[in-house]
């Protein structure tokens, strides 16, 4: 049950990142919040992938471990790395969108200052 809640939050974060990196309206506060939450989730995924890799190493060293357990852990590690990499791409796009929005805002401030 708790895992479902985490997955829903993760999907909601990913969906909002995709919307904002597209052209959805966003505030400066939300940009910062999304960046912070995205960075935290990326760090979590990195830790989960590292944990899966440690379990893989332990399974590989154990002659009694089953190939099925190794396959499950390998799939988990690969999925976590893909999720992390996809998230990093979204966070890079978010950063680019934030810079663009801030540049437009500053240019608008400069223009309004010149006309005053």
N, C-alpha and C positions, 0 to 999 in steps of 0.2 A: 504494500500500500504506500509506504513512504517513497519507494522507488518511482511509483507512478506520479506522485506529486512533484518529484525532482524532474522527471521527464517532461511533465506539462510546463513547468517553469522554464526549463531549458528550451523547449519548442516555442514558448511565448517570446522568450528573449531573441531567439533566432528569427522568428517571424518579424518582430519589431525592427531588428537590425536590417533585415531585407527591405522592409518598408522605408526606413529612414535613408538607407543607402541608395534607394531609388529616388523618389521625389516627394515622399510624404512630408508634411509640415512637421517641424520639430523645434523645440525651444533649446536654448543654450543649456539650461538645467538638465533637460532630458538627454542631450548629447553627452554630457558629463556622466550622468547616471548610467546610460547604456555602455559607455566606455569602461566605467568601473566594474559593472556587473559582467561585461564581456571578458575583461581581463581576469576577473576572479574565476569565471567559469573555465577560461583557457588554462589557468594555473591548476585548477581542480582536475581537468582532463589530463594534463601533463602528469600529475601525481598518480592518477588512476592507471594511466598507460604504463608508467614506471613500475607500479605495483604488479600489474599483469605480467610485465616482462620478468620481474623477479620470480613470480610464481612459475613462469615458463622455464626459467633457469633451474629452479628447484625440481620441477617435474622431469626435465631432461636429465638431471643428475640422479634421479631415483629410478633404478631398474625395474621397480615394481609398479611405476605409474603407467596408466593405460594411455594408449594413443588417442582414445576419445577425449580424455581430460586435457591432453596436450592440444588437440584440435580446438576444443572449446576455448581454452585460454588464449591460443593464438588468434582466433577469430575476435575475441574480446579486445585484445591488444591492438589489432589492426583497426577495428571499428573506432576505438577511442582515439587513435592517432589520426584517422580520417576526420573525425568530428572536430578534433583540435585544429587540424590544418584548415578545414572549411571555416571554422570560427575565426581563425587568424586572418583569413582572406576578407571576411566580413568586417573585422575590426580595422583592417587597413583601409577598406572602402569607407567605413564610418569616419576615420580620421581625415581622409581626403574630403569627404562631404563637409565635415566640420570646418576645415580650413577654407573651403569655398564659401560657405555661409558667413564665416567671420570676415573674410575679405570683402564680400559684398556689403556687409553691415558697415565695416570701416570706410569703404568707399562712399557709401551713402552719408555717413557722418561727415566726411571730408567735404562732400558736395554741399551739404546743408550748411556747413560752416563757412564756405566760400560765398554763399548767397546772402549771408546775414550781414 
